[in-house]
């Protein structure tokens, strides 16, 4: 069941999508002086609002994207650095076991290190899970932030309420 905040957010997104859909009919309808490319660009922008509404408000059963299953290929997972042959970026997959179970940046590259997962297409991400190494070492990220992009060199930090969201590690005691 959606919370009141989620319901208000969904109604706002739906209202924006409907307004923008009506606007494109006016701007790009019969007799429009806008170029076909301009109308396609506007339609793509409207589609982002519709996609957001569908993903956030209609999809009540989100599905894993493929980091655990391997659907996301190894070459789509890159990093700022990696410690050695047992710590390649694609070892950052969840529930890896055995000797190949974690990505670790080089010691010199730990501050400011990054792990990048190319999802191959515009995708709504509704959650992120992390884990430390399976070795008997104290190796894990103490905190991390999330950035997203459609362009290789233009990243946007994920924010909540106008502030960059920084997630803290969680200690689990077995």
C-alpha positions as CSV (number, residue, x, y, z in Angstrom):
1,X,0.0,0.0,0.0
2,X,1.4,3.4,-1.0
3,X,2.0,6.0,1.7
4,X,0.4,9.4,1.6
5,X,3.6,10.9,0.3
6,X,4.0,8.3,-2.5
7,X,0.4,8.9,-3.5
8,X,0.8,12.7,-3.7
9,X,4.1,12.2,-5.7
10,X,2.4,9.8,-8.1
11,X,-0.5,12.2,-8.6
12,X,1.9,15.0,-9.3
13,X,3.9,13.0,-11.8
14,X,0.6,11.8,-13.5
15,X,-0.7,15.4,-13.7
16,X,2.6,16.6,-15.2
17,X,2.6,13.8,-17.7
18,X,-1.0,14.6,-18.7
19,X,-0.3,18.3,-19.0
20,X,2.8,17.7,-21.2
21,X,1.0,15.2,-23.3
22,X,-1.7,17.8,-24.1
23,X,0.9,20.5,-24.7
24,X,2.7,18.3,-27.4
25,X,-0.6,17.8,-29.2
26,X,-1.0,21.6,-29.4
27,X,2.7,22.3,-30.3
28,X,3.1,19.5,-32.8
29,X,-0.4,18.9,-34.1
30,X,-1.8,19.7,-37.5
31,X,-0.4,22.9,-38.9
32,X,2.6,23.0,-36.5
33,X,5.6,25.1,-37.6
34,X,8.0,23.1,-35.5
35,X,10.4,20.7,-37.2
36,X,9.8,17.0,-37.0
37,X,13.0,16.6,-35.0
38,X,11.9,19.3,-32.5
39,X,8.6,17.4,-32.0
40,X,10.5,14.1,-31.5
41,X,12.6,15.8,-28.9
42,X,9.6,17.1,-27.1
43,X,7.9,13.7,-27.3
44,X,11.0,12.1,-25.8
45,X,10.9,14.5,-22.9
46,X,7.2,13.8,-22.3
47,X,7.9,10.1,-22.5
48,X,10.3,10.5,-19.5
49,X,7.4,11.7,-17.3
50,X,5.2,8.9,-18.5
51,X,7.9,6.3,-17.9
52,X,8.6,7.7,-14.4
53,X,4.9,7.5,-13.5
54,X,4.6,3.9,-14.8
55,X,7.8,2.8,-13.1
56,X,7.2,4.5,-9.7
57,X,3.5,4.4,-9.4
58,X,2.2,1.4,-11.4
59,X,5.0,-1.1,-10.9
60,X,4.4,-2.6,-7.5
61,X,6.6,-5.6,-8.2
62,X,10.1,-4.4,-9.1
63,X,12.4,-6.9,-10.7
64,X,16.2,-7.3,-10.2
65,X,18.2,-5.7,-13.1
66,X,20.8,-8.5,-13.5
67,X,23.8,-7.9,-11.2
68,X,23.2,-11.2,-9.4
69,X,21.9,-13.3,-12.3
70,X,24.6,-12.2,-14.8
71,X,22.0,-10.6,-17.2
72,X,24.2,-7.5,-16.9
73,X,27.4,-8.6,-18.8
74,X,30.8,-8.4,-17.1
75,X,32.0,-5.8,-19.6
76,X,29.2,-3.5,-18.5
77,X,30.7,-3.3,-15.0
78,X,33.7,-1.0,-14.8
79,X,35.6,0.8,-12.1
80,X,38.1,3.5,-11.3
81,X,40.7,0.9,-10.4
82,X,40.9,-2.7,-9.0
83,X,43.3,-4.2,-6.6
84,X,44.3,-7.3,-8.6
85,X,43.1,-10.3,-10.6
86,X,40.9,-11.4,-7.8
87,X,39.1,-8.1,-7.5
88,X,37.9,-7.2,-11.0
89,X,34.9,-4.8,-11.1
90,X,32.5,-7.5,-12.3
91,X,33.2,-9.3,-9.0
92,X,31.0,-6.7,-7.4
93,X,28.0,-8.8,-8.1
94,X,25.9,-9.8,-5.1
95,X,26.1,-13.2,-3.6
96,X,29.5,-14.0,-5.2
97,X,31.2,-16.8,-3.3
98,X,34.6,-18.5,-3.4
99,X,37.9,-16.7,-4.0
100,X,36.3,-14.3,-6.6
101,X,33.8,-12.5,-4.5
102,X,34.4,-8.8,-4.4
103,X,35.6,-5.7,-6.2
104,X,38.3,-3.8,-4.4
105,X,39.9,-0.6,-5.6
106,X,43.7,-0.2,-5.3
107,X,44.9,1.2,-2.0
108,X,45.9,4.4,-3.6
109,X,42.6,4.7,-5.4
110,X,40.2,4.1,-2.5
111,X,39.3,7.7,-1.9
112,X,37.1,8.9,-4.8
113,X,36.9,5.4,-6.3
114,X,33.9,4.5,-8.4
115,X,32.1,1.5,-9.7
116,X,30.0,1.9,-12.9
117,X,27.2,-0.4,-14.2
118,X,26.0,0.3,-17.7
119,X,22.4,-0.9,-17.8
120,X,22.3,-0.6,-21.6
121,X,19.2,1.5,-21.8
122,X,17.2,4.0,-19.9
123,X,16.2,2.1,-16.7
124,X,14.4,3.0,-13.5
125,X,16.4,1.8,-10.5
126,X,14.3,1.4,-7.4
127,X,16.9,0.0,-5.0
128,X,20.5,-0.7,-4.5
129,X,22.1,-3.5,-2.4
130,X,25.7,-3.8,-1.4
131,X,27.9,-6.3,0.5
132,X,31.5,-6.4,1.7
133,X,34.1,-9.0,0.8
134,X,33.6,-12.7,1.6
135,X,37.2,-12.9,2.9
136,X,38.0,-12.5,6.5
137,X,39.0,-8.9,6.0
138,X,37.4,-5.6,7.0
139,X,36.8,-4.5,3.4
140,X,33.7,-2.6,2.6
141,X,32.6,0.8,1.6
142,X,31.9,3.0,4.6
143,X,29.6,5.2,2.5
144,X,28.7,5.8,-1.1
145,X,26.6,8.0,-3.3
146,X,24.9,7.3,-6.6
147,X,25.2,9.1,-9.9
148,X,23.3,8.5,-13.1
149,X,23.8,9.6,-16.7
150,X,22.7,9.1,-20.3
151,X,26.1,10.5,-21.4
152,X,29.5,9.1,-20.6
153,X,31.0,12.3,-19.2
154,X,28.0,14.1,-17.7
155,X,26.9,12.6,-14.3
156,X,24.2,13.8,-11.9
157,X,24.4,12.9,-8.2
158,X,21.2,11.3,-6.9
159,X,19.5,13.7,-4.4
160,X,16.7,13.5,-1.9
161,X,15.0,16.7,-0.9
162,X,17.6,18.7,-2.7
163,X,20.6,17.1,-0.9
164,X,23.0,14.6,-2.2
165,X,22.0,11.2,-0.8
166,X,25.0,9.5,0.9
167,X,24.3,6.0,2.1
168,X,26.1,4.6,5.1
169,X,27.4,1.1,5.5
170,X,25.4,-1.2,7.8
171,X,27.1,-3.5,10.2
172,X,25.6,-7.0,10.5
173,X,26.8,-9.3,13.3
174,X,26.3,-13.0,12.7
